Amino acid sequence: MAESDASQASRRKVEGEAALVRGLRSHEPEACSEFYDRFASRIHRFAASLLPGDAELAEEMVVQTLADAVRDVARFNPRRSTLSAWLYGIARRRIQAELRRRKRLKAVPESAQIPLESIAEQPDAQDMASSLAARLDAQRTVAALTGMLSTLEMEVLTLHCVDEMSLKEIGQAVGRSERAVHSLLCRARSKARERLAPDER
């Protein structure tokens, strides 16, 4: 029975995405609004986790990602990926290009940083700044993890822990196999645990 329910939910999701894509391709205002409502906050969380300390740039990445997606929606192929994975792929490429352009791949500002734990626990971007103590903790946590994790490890960890994407969807978004994503995730978690564990010495 559980499998049947899961199968029905999966089918409804696929049908819902197909209807949304048709609406976007037909330039229906309602479809554009639904697209924004469904994905804007999720893409913002993803961008904010990879662009700590630069809220303005994170918001800009959201706008550019959604605009790119609407413009290029004819290229979306549901046989190759889910709509979410395709959209995160666009966001990822946008962010990487901007980071390269600004030569900030390894330079992370020390102010207004957001921890992975805080992002995962908060339902939307506004709640992330609700606790000053958590925010101060954020600065140390994200700076430490960014220094230890590669860009790809950080992306995979964020997509899995924050956006709860499956290994398959993450693979589609970052252009890696499920097995490679699993290895990256294990490595990232191991490094994070090592860095965040209390210093017992």
Phi, psi and omega in degrees: 000319180298320179295322179296316179297317180295321180295319179294319179296319179296318180295320179296322179297315180297316180295322179295319178294320180297319179294320179295317179297318178299319179295319179294320180293334179268002179060040178280127181303322181296323180293319179297319179295316179297319179300314179296312182300323184284324190243341187302312183292326179292317178292325178297315178300318179297312181296318181296326180289333180264348180233055184300136178086000182229072183298322181297317179292322178300316178296321179296322178295325178297310181300314182293321179297312181294322178295317178299317183295315179296318180294322186256017186299337178297337180277347181294129180240107183296345178283340184261332180196168173280165179298320179299311181298319179298316182293317178296327176298318178296314180299317181299315180295322178298312182295316180298318180297319180292320178296319178295317182298321182269001179053048183241022184302323182247357182261109182248122178302149183268357182254151174055040179273157183236126181283153177302320181298318181294318181298316184294327186275337185268133182287335177212169189297326183295327182287346184297331184262016187290333183241120180295319180298317179295324181291321177295321175299323182303318184302315181288318185295307183293319179299318181293314181293321181296326178288333184266326185265145173289165179303316181293320177298319179296318180296313182297316180297319179295313181298324182282311186279325184270309185264358174055040178278149178287164178300323180296313180295320178297318178301319179295324182287322185256359177074038178230161177286162178301321180297318179294320179297318179300316179296316179298319181294316179298317181294317180296317179297319180298315179296319181295317179298318181297318182284323186270350179293144179300142179283109185267359182280000000 
